[in-house]
Amino acid sequence: MRNFYLDGLGKNRLIGEFLHVSADDRHHIECVLRLGNGDQVNFLDGEGHCYKVELQGDGQQLLGKILESRYVSPVQPKITLFQGLPKFNKMQQIVRQSTEVGVDRIVPMICKRSIPKYNSRSIHKKVSRWQKISDQSARQSCRYHFINIDPPMNSMSCLTEGSNFDLAILFYELESKFFIRSIINQKKTLESVALFVGPEGGFTIDEVERAKAHGILTASLGHNILRTETAPIVAVSLLVYELRHKDGYE
């Protein structure tokens, strides 16, 4: 069944109530997908609310009559990606693909080796742009919950926050002993996970030591050195895979 996203749906909708479809969505539904009266689709709001509706149109407007409603809880554990700010437009790719593979929150991280320098005005535009990219990616991936893109934080503040998670992992190219699977197998219950990925050039020794001081584990992503835009996608994919195959996360 097709999924469509409508803003402001909320949870207080009644069976039999009619939902109005915007002009843009109506064009896509009627003219592109060739759906119309009597067809059933799902309306989502990106906050977990899902309504099964029957389309009803009169040529002037398109409505959806609610047949069923449900709430889909967020998948556990919630994954936060602390991503070292990269050069150019690489952050757009990271945001898009991280949303696809299952991240719940992204915190752009200003590291010692981060090259981009933003003022408050330009960073506000960047974050707004990244949020739009993430929302688009969530729609394409049919995610029930959109993710949050936070304003950038300096690396030391991010590493301090790492101690608040059930599990926090910093990926470090000089780490050779520990991999995601061995770390996950040591944990019984996880509700929140933080992943730390550095910018081009990786983390400094000071940042790694600060991470360890706050209980953040260091891990390797393998023998090859990965690009900063590749590393988070590999890390999240491996994490999600291991969690889904671990007892309690089937």
N, C-alpha and C positions, 0 to 999 in steps of 0.2 A: 504494500500500500504506500502511496506517495506521501511524503512529509513536506509540510510548508510551515514557515515561521511567520508568526504574526506578533507584532509588538504589543505589550501591555495586556496579554491575555489574563494573567493572574489565576488564582485558584478558586475564586468565588463565582464560577460559571455553573449554570443549571442545565440539566438534561432538557432538551427541547428549545433551549435558547438559540438565537440566531447570531452568528458572528459575521461581521462585515469584512469583505475581502477588498484590499486596496486595488487601485487601478492597475498598478504594475503587476501585482500578483494575479489579478484577474486575466490580464493579457497573457501571462505565462501559462496559466492553468487552461484557459479556453483556446487560445490561438496556437500555442506551442505544443502543449501536451494533449490537446483535443479532448479535454475533460469537460463535463457539464452536468446538467440535471440528473440527479440520481446516483452519480458517482460518489464513492466514499474515499476520503483522504484523512490524514492526520494533521491537525494544527498544533504546532509547538511554540513555546515562547522562549526557549533557551534557559529557563529557570526550573526545568523539571516537569512542567505541566504539559500534559498531552491530551488532546481532545479528538476523538473520532467523530467526523462530521459527514453529513450528506450535503452535497452541493445543490443549491437551488438558485437559478438565475432567470431573469425576465428580459434579458437583452440590454437592460439599463444598468443593472448592478448584479453582483454575485454574492450570495450568502452561503454560510455553512451552518446547517442545523445540527446541534450537538446531540450525538447518539450515546456516546460513552465518554467518561473522563477518568483520568488516573494521574497519579504523581509518581515519577521515576526518581528514586533516591540516587544521589551521587555515588559513583563507584568508589569503593574503599580499597586501598588507602588513597588519600588525596596527595597528588604529586606536585611539588613546587620546584620549578627550575630556576636556579640563580645563574644567569648567563652573563659572562664577561662581555662587555660591549665590544663588538667587532668593528672593523672598518667597512666603509661604503654602505651598501644596502643589504649586507649579509643578515642583519637582524630580521629583516622581513621574511627571508627564507626560513630562519630558525623559528620565528613565531608561527608561520603557516604550518610547517611540518610538525612542530612540537604539539600543536593543537590537534593535528590529525592522529598522532600516535598515542595521545592520552594524558598530556600534562593538564593540570587544573589551574595553575597559576604560574606566571613568569615574572621574575624580578630582574630587570636589567641591572647589571653589576659593574660599577666603575672600579676597575682593578688598577694595580700599579702599572701594568703594561698595556692598559687600554689606550688606544691612540685617539679616538674621537673625543673632541671637547665640545660640549654643548652649553649654551646659556639657557636660562630658565624659559625663555620664550620659545626657542627652537626645540627644546626637549619636550615641551608640552605638545607641540605639533607632532613630534615623532611618536610619542606615546599614543596620541589619538589615532595616528595612522596605523600603528601596530595593533591597536585594539580593533580597528575596522577589519584589518587583514585576518586577525584571529576569529572574529565573528563570522566572516565569510567562509573561513576554513571549517569552522564548527558546523555551519549550515551544510556545506558540501559533504561533511563526514557524518551528518545526521546525529550530532551529539545532542543529548537532551539538556546538557548544561553548558553554557558558554563559559569561557575562562576569563580570568582577570589579568590584565597587564599593569603592573605597578609602576610608579615613577622610579627612576634609577636611584640606587643607593650605593654608597661606597662599599668596597669589599669588606672592610673591617666590621661595618654595621651588619652586613649580610652574614658574615661568619659568626658574629655574636648571636644572631637570630637562629642560626643552625642548631643551637643547643635546645631549642623549643620543640624539635621534631622527634618522633619516635625513632627515626633513622635518618641520618644525614651522611651523604657520601660526596667526597671531593675527588674528582678524577684528575690524576696526576701522572704525567708521562714517565716519571722516574720510579713510580711504584711498580714492583714486579711480583709481589707475593699475593695480593688480595684481588679477587674478582667478584663481580656482583653475586654470582651463585653462592660462593662460600659465605658471603656476608648475609644474604637473605636466609640461608639455611640455619643461621644462628639465631634468627629472630622468630618469636612465636606469634605475636600479635602486633600489627602495624595499622595505625590509623592515619599517619602522616609521614611522608618521606620528602626529604630535600636533596636535590642533586646540584652540585656545583661544577660548572664548566668554565674554564678560563678563556680569555681572548686569544688573539694571535700572540704567540710567545709564552702562553701558559701563565701559571701562577708563580709568584716569587717565593723564595724560601720563607720569608717573613709571613706571607699569607698562608702557606702550608702549615707552618708552626702555629699560627693563630687558630687555624682550623682544628688542629689536633688538641689544642688547649681547651677548646669548647666541645670536645667529644665527637668531632666530625671524623669519620673514617676516610682513609684514602684508598683508592682502588684504581685498577688499570682497566683499560678498554681493549687490551691486547698488545701485540708486539709492534704494530704499526702506529705511527704518529698520525692522528686524524686532524683534519681541518676543524676550526672552531665551529663552523656551520654544520659539520658532519657529526662531531662528537655528541652533541645533545640528543640527536635523533637516534643514534646507536644506543646511547645510555638509556634513554627512556624505553626504547623498544625491548632491550634486554631485561630491564627491570619489570616491565609489564608482563613479558613472557614468563619470567621466573615466578612472579607473584601468582599468575593465573594457574601455574602448574604446581603450586605449593599447597599443601593441605590447608583448607580454610579459605582459599581464594579461587576455588573451582567455579 
